[in-house]
Amino acid sequence: MGYTAKDLADATPGSRDRYVDLLRVGSLGTVLFGHWLMAAVSSDGIGNLLALVPALQVLTWGLQIMPVFFFVGGFSHALSYRSLARKADGRPVYAAFLRARLQRLLRPTLVFVLVWTAGALAVQLAGGGDGRLTGAALRLVTQPLWFIGIYLAMVAFTPALLKLHQRWGWGAFALLVGAAAAVDVLRFALDVPYVEFLNFAFVWLAVHQLGFLRADGRITRPGPLAAAGLTGAVLLVAYGPYPLSMVGMPGEKVSNMAPPTLALLAHGTWLVGAVQLLVAPATAWLARPRVWRTVVAANGIAMTAFLWHLTAMLAVYAAQLALGIGLPAPASAAWWAQVPPRLLAAAGLTAVLVALFRRFEAPAPTAAEPGSGPLAALGITLCLLGILGLSMTGLGGLLEGHSATLIALPVTAPAAIAMALGGWLLVERSGAARSVRLGG
């Protein structure tokens, strides 16, 4: 039996931290808006508004909100893992934890991937995959999946990093910050090759670690935290080798995002401090029944909306071309005049796609048995590598074997999809494998 948002909202226990749910919805909503705004589509392809108007790159200091989502993830993962551990009476819970956290994440993601893969194959078999707009769309649509790959890594490392947190508290966060700083020194000052990729782990796991600290009520002075992060980010950008934009720009030699830098970590730290300053007024606002019902409803579809929002945006542009409505030069006055109706159309079409695919985000029953930890670990590793690989390859050139480099190895889209599907199956089967061994 399904439950409505009103049912879930009315059943919310008084102990629930509602602000975390608001941050999750708000951060993903900001990402959707930012992507819709930054896409500069013309007859020549798909560009980036921030690259065309560099003065607007300062907006990324507000629109690059992914650190807040990863911070919320750390909070949720700490509570979830500890809850499972308390119920397990000393039994291993790693596999059960992975299955529980992956249910609402991977099902809608893999449905999205399979639907788009089928469409991309159909287009390419019909000989229509070489157009500038079509080719750009097939590359663009999977790029946001990097976030899901990183999130899977956070889930996988939660037990180990939670132990580190329990032992050292703020010291564990400081250790990760120091590691990120050391990587950038090796990268920029000593030109050590490939070391920069370590910051995919150190930077994002440091933000995730702040979520553990929030779960324990240890972020007691958010003001100084925000001030330190903002000051650090400003100084690093002003005097270091870091660009102003907190998202990647096409053609730039250094990106704060890929791989992440110490400047991005400072940015994430000030964002965490800033949102913590709003806890009291936001909590009071969320006590209103109508507001809380809205947040609950949005949480139930947030991942589906994230996955399909670029599809909606591309469909709006395709409709504009089909109807003979011109595509003004990006950043021109005519282009800006089209922004409000285009955003409204993208939001409306996203709502339609959410209605079609939201059922795949609905939570499904998860086996409570401990399961095989090694099998689950192998599964989530394949999942994150597959999802990250697909975010890099895109879905263009499926028939030609187009590949991208993932951790020094070439990977194709079909191979990435196979890894993600196989990894999910291993995580799901880890419980059954454990049950068979126990029964034998």
N, C-alpha and C positions, 0 to 999 in steps of 0.2 A: 504494500500500500504506500502510495506516495504522500508526501507531506508538502503543504504549501509554505511559502515564505512566512505567511502569518503564523502558521502552526509552529514552525521552527523558532520564529522570533518570540512567540508567547512562551515557548518551552525553554528559553535561554536561562541557564542558572545564573544567579546573582554573582557568582564568582568568576564568570567569564570576562576576559579582558576584551571588551568590545572595540576599543581603540585599535587593537591589532587588526581586526577585521576591516576597519575603515582604512587603515594604512595599506592593506593588501589591495583593496578595491581602488583606492585613490592612486596608488603607484602605477597599477596597470592601466587605469584610465588616462593618466598623464602620458604614458608611453603611446597609447593609441592616438591621442591628440597630436603628440609630437611627430609621429610617423606620417600622419595625414598632412600635417602642415609642411614638413620638410620635403616631401616628394614633389619634385619639379618636373612634371611630365610635359614633353613637347614632341613634335613630330620626329625629332632626332633621337628620342629615347627618354630614359628616366634619369634625372640628375638630382642634386641635393641643393635645396634652397640656401642652406648655410654656406655652401661653397661659393654660390653665386653672389651672396651678400654677406661677406665675412663679418661685418659689424653685428650681425644677428647671432653670431656664435656665442655671445655672452648669455643668450637665452638657455643654452645647454646647462648652465649652472642651476637652473630650476627644472628644466625638462628632463635632464638625465637623472631619473629618479629610481633606476634599477637598484642602487645600493639600499634603498629603503625596503624594497621587496625582499632582498636577500637578508636584510636585518630581521624582518618579520619572519622569514623562513627559519632563522636560527632560533628565535623565540619559540615558534611552533614545534620545531624538531626536538628541542630540549624537553618540552612538556610531554610530547608524544612518546619519546623514548623512555623517559622516567616513568610514565604511567604504565607502559608495557613491562618494564623491569620490576615494578612493584607487584604486578599481578603474576609474574612468572615464577616466583619462589625459587630464584636462583638458576632457573633454566635459561639457556641462551635465547635472546630475543632478536638478534640481528636480522635474521631472515623475515620474521614477522614484521619488524619495523619497516624493512624495505618494501614489503608487499603493501603494507598499509599506506605508506607515503606515496607509492607509485600509482596506486589505483586511479586517482582522479587526475593524475598528470599524464600518464602514458597512453591511456585509452583514447582520449580525445586527440592527442598528438598523432598517434599512429593512424587514426581514422583520417585526419587532415592530410597526412603524408600520402596515404594510399589513394585518396580521392584526387589529389593534385597530380600524383604520378600517373594515374590512369588518364587524366586530362592531358598531361604533357605528352604522353605516348601517342594519344590520338592526334594531337596537333602535329607532332613530328612525323608520324606516319602519313599524314595528309600533306606533308611538305610545307607546313606553315610555321615552322619553328625558327626560321632564319631572319624574320623581320626584326627591325630595331626594337620596336616596342614589345613584341612577343618575346624575343630573346631576353630583353632586360627584365620582363615580368617573370620569366621562368628562373632567372637568377635571383631576383629580389625576394620572391615569395617565401623562400625557406630561410633567408638570412636571420630573422628573429629567433630561429630555433636555437641559436647559440645560447640564449638565456636558459632554455630548458636543459641543455647539456650541462651547463655550469651548475644549475640547481640540482641535477642528479648527482653531480660530484659532491655537493654539500651534504646531500642525504647520505651518500656512501661513507663520508668521513665523520658524520655526526658522533657516533659512539666514541671514536678515538679522541676527537677534539673536545668532547664533553668531559672526558676524563682529564684532559689537560686543563680545562677550565676549572673543574672541581678542585684540582690541586693548586693551581697558580692564579686563578681569577683574572684580574687585570693584567697580570704578568704574561698570560698566554696570548692576550691581544697584543701586548707590547712585543712579544717574541715574533709574531707574524708581521707586525709593522716593521720591525728591524730587518726581518728577512726580505721584505719587499724593498726596503731602502737599499740593502746590500745588493740585490739583483740590479737595481737601477745604476748603482755605482759601477758594478762590473760591466753593465751594458754601455753606459754613456762615457764613463771616464777611462775604462780599460779596454773597451771594444771586444769583450769576450763574446764569441758568437753563440747564438741560440739560448743564452742564459735568460733572456727576457721572457721566454715562454713559461718560466717558473712562476711568474707573477699572475698567470691565470689562476693559480692556486693561492698564492700568498695574499694577494689583494682581496679577492672575493671571500676567502675563508676568514680574513680578518674582520670584514664587515659582518659576516655570519656569526663570528665570535661575539660581536656586540649584542646580538640577539640573545645569546646565552646569559650575558650580563644583565640584560633587561629581565629575563625570566627569573633571575635571582634577586631582582630589585636593587642591583648594584650600580645603576646609572643614577646616582643621587644628585649630580651637579651637571645637568645637561647644558647649561649656559656656557661654562668654561670649555666643555667638550666641543660645542659648536664653534666657539671663538677660536679655539686651537686649530680645529680642522679648517675653518675658513681662512685664517691667517696663513696656515701652512700651504693651502692651495694657491692663494694669491702670490705668496713669495716664490713658490716653485714655478709657477707660470711666468712670473715677472723676471726672475733671474736664472731659471733653469732651462733645460732643453725641451720643456713641455709646451705644447700648443694651448691656445685659449679654449678651444672646443673640448667638451667632455664627451663628445661622441666622435666616431671616426669620420674623417673627411676624405673624399676621393683624391688620390694622388699625393697625399701628404707623406713626408718622410717619416715623421713620428706621429703616432696616434696614442691618445690617452686610454683608448679602449682595447685595441688589438695589437699587441697584448696590453693589459692594464698597467698603469704606472703608479708611482707613489703619489703623483698629483691627483689621480682619480681616487686613491684611497683617502687622501686628505679631504677631497670633495665629499666622499661618502660619509666620512666622520662628521663633517659639519652638518650634513643633512640629517643624520641620526640625532645629533644634539638638538637641531632645530625642531624636528617633529616631537621630540621628548618634551620640549618646552610647552607644547600645546596639549599635553595629556589632560590636564584638569578641565579646561573649557570644552574640549572635544568629548570627554566622557559625560559631562553634563548634557551636552547636545544629543548624544547617542541614547540617553535615557528616555528621550521622547519616542513613543511607540512607532509613530509613522516613520521617523528617521531610521530607527533600528530595523524595521521591516524592509526598508529600501536597501540598507547595507546587506542584510541577509540575502535578499533576492539577488543583488549584484554579485555577491560572493559565489552563489551557486552557478553563475554563468561566466565568471571572469576569465577562466582559462580558455573557454570556447571563443569568447569575444577576442581575446588576444591572438589566437591562432588564425582567425578568419578576417581580421580587420584589414589586412593588406589586400586580401582577395576582394573585399568590398570596395576599397579605394580604387583598385585597378579596374573593377567593373564600372565604376562611375566614369572614369576616364574613357573606357571603351564605349560606353553609352553616349558620351559627349561626342566622340568621333563619329559613331554610327548615325547620330542625329544631325550631323553637319555643323555642330557648334564648335567654333574654332578654338584652338588651344593657344592662348596668347603666350608671348615670351615670358618665361618664368621671372617673377619679381617685378614685372611691369605693372602699371596701374590697372590695366585690364585684368591681369592675372589676379591681383589682390582683390579686385571686385568679385571675382568668381569664388574666392575662398569660402565665404560663409555658406552659400548654397551647396558648394561641393562637400563641405564638412557635414552639413545636415544630411545630404544624400548618402554619404559614406556611413554615417551613424545609423540611418534607417535601414540600409542594406545589411549592415552588420547585425542589426536586430533580427532581420529575416533569416540570416545564416545561423544565428544563435538558436532561433526557434527550430531550425531543421536539425541541428547537430548537438543541442544541449543534452540530450539523453545520454550521450557517451561520457559526459562529465559527471553524471549522477553517481554517487558512491555505491559500490557493490560490496556484498559481504566478503570479508577477508578471513581466511582460515586462521584460527587462533593458535595452532600448534607452532612450536618454535621453528622448525624447519632447518634446512642445511645452510649454515652460514657461508661456507666456501662456494656452494653453488649459487647462492644469492649474490655474493660478491662478484663472481664471474659474470653473472647476468647483468648487474647494474653497470659494470665496466663496459660490457659490449653495448649496452643501451646508450651510455653517455658518449662513447666514441662514435657510434652510429649517428646519433642526433647531431653532434658537433661536425662530423664529416659531411652530413647532408646540408648543414647550414653553410658550408664552404663550397660545395660542388654546385648547389642549385639543381634544377631539374632540366636544364638545357643540355643538349648533346647526349641524351640518353642512348640513342642509337649509335653514336660515334664513340662511346666509351670515354667521354670527357671526365677528367679527374682533377682533384685538388690535393695539395699536400697536407696531411694531418700527422703531426709529430714525426716529420721527416719521411713519412711513407705516403705514396700515392693512394688515393681512395676514390672510387667512382660512386655515383649516386646509388646504383643497384646494390653495391657492396655495403654502403652505409645503411640502406634500408634493411638489408638482410641482417646486419649486426643488431640493429635496433629491435627488429622483430624477434630474432633469436634470443637476445638478452632478456627481453620481456618474458618470453616463454620460460627461460631458465629461472627467473625470479618467481614467476607464478608456480612453477613446478618444484621449487625448493622445499615447500612444505610437504608436498606429496612424497618427495624423495626421503625426507626425514621420517615420515610416517612408515614408509616401507621398511626402512632399516630398523626402526624401533620394533615393528611388528615381527620382523624376521629374527 
